[in-house]
Amino acid sequence: MKTKTEIAHDFILSHKKIDLDSWTPFDLSGDAKLEQIFNNILQGLYGECEELESGEYEIEIDSHDSRSGNPVLFYFVDPDYEEQV
């Protein structure tokens, strides 16, 4: 399973704009910045983040924002997700 920082890094690399400093206004660096970006993804700051099932999420990257120029569905699993028993 990927970590929060790996998920945030992959999400950013799917975009045209890959400069970390342009992604979050906080004075953070390294892993702390990537973890904040991950939290922003879950909170819907970069678009609607939809939970599909059991900690698996999807967020759409618009074609004008994606590196490929095509819409991209970005899937990930929240590493902190715990199933309710």
Buried (B, 14 or more C-beta within 10 A) or exposed (E): EEEBBBBBBEBBEBBEEEEBEEBBEEEBEEEEBBBBBBEBBBEEEBEEBEEEEEBEBEBBBEEEBBBEEEEBEBEBBBBEEEEEE
